[in-house]
């Protein structure tokens, strides 16, 4: 990944979306030759020289102080995820330091925690969206995702490259947008992760939609909300989800899906749990003896 190009495209795309009116600047008559704010307008709003801002937008964030980055974030009206992305890009500017590889498994105690959650699907992913651990109900819920034999299973690969995803996710288009934006955020934090680079390359090669979403340079967090699914066994599920970083496992996120008590989805989760138990039982029972 071209770091200077990442910085350049991110800053120019954020600048292009803000009108002078939105920035509280006077809009003079005549045709503006740029979309959004001019560079000199961003520099003025951020309290830096035009030369300094131009240097930053050309991809050079080396030496930019936190106060300058904060001022730039305010000038460009960045949200929390965008501000964090800007700071991550600045931290990696000109740095050869590499973060440790993303984990692809959990300690046994984390699996114990997952297995102790018996009434809700719960699973752990890394920043690449590899599924690294699940409880029984999560395995049943995400059976279509796990149908791909490659391990670890990757939810973003499923969203963009498996036709079953369009049926599985009711809000498939939003899910696809969220997945690309979350990967872009991770790429800013961990630009040297080879497996992440390979995943982005694979998705970019095989999916025109992913290329478009990736080129937008949008980033976002995905911490809570509703996930609406069409499960092949129990049908429609409207699930509330919470995503929580694991302090004891840097780089891993715990996802838990729940349903309102007494709701149709809560009943369907119970049915899914029964189905999952049946599947587990079928796997451990010996085959019937051959009577021929």
C-alpha positions in Angstrom: 0.0 0.0 0.0 1.3 3.4 -1.0 1.3 5.4 2.2 1.7 8.9 0.6 -1.1 8.0 -1.8 -3.3 6.9 1.1 -2.8 10.3 2.8 -3.2 12.3 -0.4 -6.5 10.6 -1.4 -7.9 10.6 2.1 -7.3 14.3 2.7 -8.4 15.4 -0.8 -11.6 13.3 -0.6 -12.5 14.8 2.8 -11.8 18.3 1.5 -13.9 17.8 -1.5 -17.1 17.0 0.4 -17.3 20.2 2.4 -18.8 23.3 0.9 -17.7 26.8 2.0 -21.2 27.3 3.5 -20.7 24.1 5.6 -17.4 25.4 6.8 -18.8 28.8 7.7 -16.9 30.6 5.0 -18.4 33.2 2.6 -19.3 31.8 -0.8 -18.3 34.4 -3.4 -19.9 34.5 -6.8 -18.5 32.9 -9.9 -17.6 29.3 -10.8 -15.4 27.4 -8.3 -12.9 25.2 -10.2 -12.7 22.8 -7.3 -15.2 20.6 -5.6 -15.6 21.5 -1.9 -13.0 23.6 -0.2 -9.8 25.0 -1.7 -6.5 24.1 -0.1 -6.0 27.6 1.1 -9.4 27.5 2.8 -8.5 24.4 4.7 -5.1 25.9 5.6 -6.9 29.0 7.0 -9.4 26.9 9.0 -6.7 24.7 10.4 -4.4 27.7 11.3 -1.5 26.5 9.2 0.3 28.0 6.2 -0.9 27.0 2.7 2.6 25.6 2.0 2.4 23.3 5.0 -1.1 22.1 4.2 -0.1 21.4 0.6 2.8 19.4 1.9 0.5 17.3 4.1 -2.1 16.7 1.3 0.7 15.6 -1.0 1.2 12.7 1.5 3.8 14.0 3.9 2.5 13.9 7.5 5.9 13.3 9.0 6.4 15.6 12.0 2.8 16.8 12.2 2.0 17.5 15.9 -1.1 16.3 17.6 -2.3 19.9 17.8 -1.9 20.4 14.1 -3.7 17.1 13.4 -6.5 18.1 15.7 -6.9 21.4 14.0 -6.9 19.7 10.6 -9.5 17.2 11.8 -11.8 20.1 12.9 -11.3 22.0 9.6 -12.2 18.9 7.6 -15.1 18.1 10.0 -13.9 14.6 10.5 -15.9 12.2 12.6 -14.3 9.9 15.3 -13.3 7.1 12.9 -11.9 9.6 10.4 -9.9 11.5 13.0 -8.4 8.2 14.3 -7.6 7.3 10.8 -5.8 10.6 10.2 -3.7 10.1 13.4 -2.9 6.5 12.4 -1.7 7.6 9.0 0.5 10.2 10.7 1.9 7.7 13.2 3.0 5.4 10.3 4.4 8.2 8.1 8.0 7.5 7.4 8.0 4.7 10.0 9.4 1.3 9.2 8.0 -0.1 12.4 5.6 -3.0 11.9 2.9 -4.0 14.3 2.9 -7.6 15.4 0.9 -10.0 13.2 -2.8 -10.1 13.7 -3.8 -13.1 15.9 -5.6 -16.0 14.2 -6.5 -17.9 17.3 -7.5 -17.3 20.9 -6.3 -18.5 24.3 -8.3 -21.4 25.7 -9.8 -19.2 28.4 -11.4 -17.0 25.7 -12.9 -20.1 24.1 -14.2 -21.0 27.5 -15.9 -17.6 27.7 -17.5 -18.1 24.3 -18.7 -21.5 25.2 -20.2 -20.2 28.5 -22.5 -17.9 26.4 -25.2 -20.4 25.5 -28.2 -18.3 24.6 -26.5 -15.9 22.2 -24.2 -16.2 19.1 -20.8 -15.0 20.1 -17.6 -14.9 18.1 -14.2 -13.3 17.9 -12.6 -11.7 14.9 -9.3 -9.9 14.1 -8.9 -6.6 12.2 -8.9 -8.4 8.9 -12.3 -9.8 9.7 -11.0 -13.4 10.0 -13.2 -15.4 12.4 -10.8 -16.8 14.9 -13.2 -18.4 17.5 -17.0 -19.0 17.9 -19.5 -20.6 20.2 -21.9 -23.3 19.1 -24.7 -20.9 18.3 -22.5 -18.6 16.3 -21.3 -21.5 14.2 -24.9 -22.4 13.5 -25.8 -18.7 12.8 -22.9 -18.2 10.4 -23.2 -21.6 8.7 -23.4 -20.0 5.2 -20.1 -18.1 5.9 -18.4 -21.2 7.1 -19.4 -23.1 4.0 -16.3 -21.9 2.4 -13.6 -24.4 3.4 -10.8 -21.9 3.7 -9.7 -21.1 7.2 -9.9 -18.8 8.9 -13.2 -17.9 7.4 -13.4 -14.2 6.5 -16.6 -12.3 6.6 -15.6 -9.6 4.2 -14.5 -12.1 1.6 -17.9 -13.8 2.1 -19.8 -10.5 1.6 -18.1 -9.5 -1.6 -17.3 -12.8 -3.3 -20.0 -15.3 -2.3 -23.4 -14.9 -4.0 -25.0 -16.5 -0.9 -24.2 -13.2 1.0 -26.9 -11.3 -0.8 -29.5 -13.7 0.4 -28.0 -14.1 3.9 -27.7 -10.3 4.7 -31.0 -8.4 4.4 -29.1 -5.1 4.2 -26.4 -6.5 2.0 -25.4 -3.2 0.4 -25.0 -1.5 3.8 -23.0 -4.5 5.1 -20.7 -4.3 2.1 -20.1 -0.6 2.6 -19.4 -1.1 6.3 -17.0 -4.0 5.7 -14.9 -2.0 3.2 -14.8 1.1 5.5 -13.8 -1.0 8.5 -11.0 -2.7 6.5 -9.8 0.7 5.3 -9.6 1.8 9.0 -7.6 -1.3 9.8 -5.2 -0.7 6.9 -4.4 2.8 8.3 -3.5 1.2 11.7 -1.6 -1.7 10.3 -0.4 -0.9 6.7 2.3 -3.5 6.7 0.1 -6.6 7.5 0.8 -8.9 4.5 -2.3 -11.0 4.9 -4.4 -7.8 4.9 -2.7 -6.5 1.8 -3.3 -9.8 0.1 -7.0 -9.8 1.1 -7.5 -6.3 -0.2 -5.7 -7.3 -3.4 -7.9 -10.4 -3.8 -11.1 -8.4 -3.3 -10.0 -5.6 -5.6 -9.2 -8.1 -8.3 -12.4 -10.0 -8.1 -15.0 -7.4 -7.1 -15.7 -4.1 -9.0 -17.9 -3.0 -6.2 -15.2 -3.5 -3.6 -12.8 -1.4 -5.8 -15.3 1.4 -5.8 -15.9 1.3 -2.1 -12.2 1.0 -1.3 -11.5 4.0 -3.6 -13.9 6.2 -1.6 -11.5 6.1 1.4 -14.4 6.0 3.8 -13.7 4.7 7.3 -16.0 3.9 10.1 -16.4 2.0 13.4 -19.0 -0.7 13.7 -19.6 -1.1 17.4 -23.3 -1.7 17.8 -26.5 -1.8 15.8 -28.9 -4.3 14.2 -28.0 -7.2 12.0 -30.8 -8.5 9.8 -30.3 -12.0 8.4 -32.1 -14.7 6.4 -31.0 -17.9 7.9 -31.4 -21.0 5.7 -32.9 -23.1 8.6 -34.8 -20.7 10.8 -35.6 -17.8 8.5 -35.5 -14.1 9.2 -33.5 -12.9 12.3 -33.4 -9.3 13.5 -30.5 -9.3 15.9 -29.0 -6.6 18.1 -25.2 -6.7 18.1 -22.4 -5.3 20.3 -18.8 -5.4 19.3 -16.2 -5.1 22.1 -12.4 -5.0 21.9 -10.7 -7.5 24.2 -8.1 -5.7 26.3 -6.3 -8.9 27.1 -6.2 -9.9 23.4 -4.9 -6.8 21.4 -6.3 -6.8 17.9 -9.3 -9.0 18.7 -13.0 -8.0 18.9 -15.8 -10.0 20.6 -19.1 -9.8 18.8 -22.3 -10.9 20.6 -25.8 -11.1 18.9 -29.0 -10.9 21.0 -32.7 -10.6 20.5 -35.4 -8.9 22.6 -37.0 -11.3 25.1 -40.3 -12.7 23.7 -39.6 -11.6 20.2 -40.0 -13.8 17.1 -36.2 -13.6 16.7 -35.7 -14.8 20.3 -37.9 -17.8 19.6 -35.9 -18.4 16.3 -32.6 -18.3 18.2 -33.9 -21.1 20.5 -34.9 -23.1 17.4 -31.5 -22.5 16.0 -29.8 -23.7 19.2 -31.9 -26.9 19.0 -30.8 -27.4 15.4 -27.2 -26.8 16.3 -27.4 -29.4 19.1 -28.9 -31.9 16.7 -26.0 -31.2 14.2 -23.4 -31.8 17.0 -25.1 -35.0 18.0 -25.1 -36.3 14.5 -21.4 -35.6 14.2 -20.5 -37.7 17.3 -22.9 -40.6 16.9 -21.3 -43.7 15.2 -22.7 -44.7 11.8 -25.3 -47.5 11.7 -23.7 -50.9 11.1 -23.8 -52.2 7.5 -26.6 -54.8 7.3 -25.7 -56.1 3.9 
